[in-house]
Amino acid sequence: MTDPGWLKFALRLDGKGGAAPFEPQLSAGDHSTRWIHLDYTCPESRDWLEARADIPMVVSEALLTPETRPRVSDVGGGLLVYLRGVNLSPDARPEDMIAVRLWIRDGLVISTQKRTLKSLTELVDALHAGEGPATPSELLAGLVDGLVWRMEEVIEQIEDQVADFSERLEGGAGNRDQTRWIGALRRRAITLRRYMAPERDALAKLHGDSRIRSGDAEIIREATDRLQRLLEDLDAAREHATLLQEEVFSAQNETINDRMYLLAIISATFLPLGFLTGLFGINVGGLPWLEDPNGFWWFTGMLVITGTGILLWMIRRRWV
């Protein structure tokens, strides 16, 4: 049975790729392969886990913890797996990765999460279609494979965006808004790497676990190799974005320096001219050309000659 609240689904695998709903409260002593998926944020999930005699308290706490980093460990006689997947929900940020927790012992699989993970939903759809995993080991391998494939889509998008920005920058289209955008892209890459790197380490440990069947271990190993390549591509894209951002900053600083230099030249040229106009503007006797009807033109000519001399002096000193 399924519940729209704390119990997302409870499925009994038939070992042939299919599954059927069952009532988890009646599963005590059942040794078939069962998959129970809970919303860990609901109090009913805690009540159900703590009421189960076959689930150690340490496992309950591990499945209900809100903050997780990818890892694999032995807990309560079973395999505890924390994984993360990119968030592909509408209007969501892919780097806001969704956590899923799984505990596997014998034929029992208990998983918890808060938000919907598409890779997990596809596994459930495959089970309903009779094309899903037959064992807990195969279920875990299928989930890992799906998570990594979706990460690949996101990393390719980041690489394409960085390449597109590089082309626009070469065309002289870099501006302040794009600088902020490339900065946000770098932060996305950093956030993704924060979880992808430990997930790679967790998968490397997982495919060597004796409870994982050889065929499933090979799938997990290949997913680990793909994840390693994705991390390398992500690092390369982040470094490329850093170089592009520095190039934009350098161009902006050069433009600012050119403008400041021009203002300095103008100031240096007009400073002595301003001094002369101020000096001749004082209201005292004895000023030259005071009574001369052509005095204004004499003074204007003196300013032109002085300004020209200053500019020639700057040119000679290679300041202009």
Secondary structure, DSSP 8 states (H G I E B T S, - for coil): ---SSSEEEEEEE-SSS-EEE--GGG-TT--S-EEEEEETTSHHHHHHHHH-TTS-HHHHHHHH-S----EEEEETTEEEEEEEE---STT--TTS-EEEEEEEETTEEEEEESS--HHHHHHHHHHHTT-S-SSHHHHHHHHHHHHHHHHHHHHHHHHHHHHHHHHHHHTT---HHHHHHHHHHHHHHHHHHHHHHHHHHHHHHHTT-TTS-HHHHHHHHHHHHHHHHHHHHHHHHHHHHHHHHHHHHHHHHHHHHHHHHHHHHHHHHHHHHHHHHHHHTS--TT-TTSS-TTHHHHHHHHHHHHHHHHHHHHHHTT--
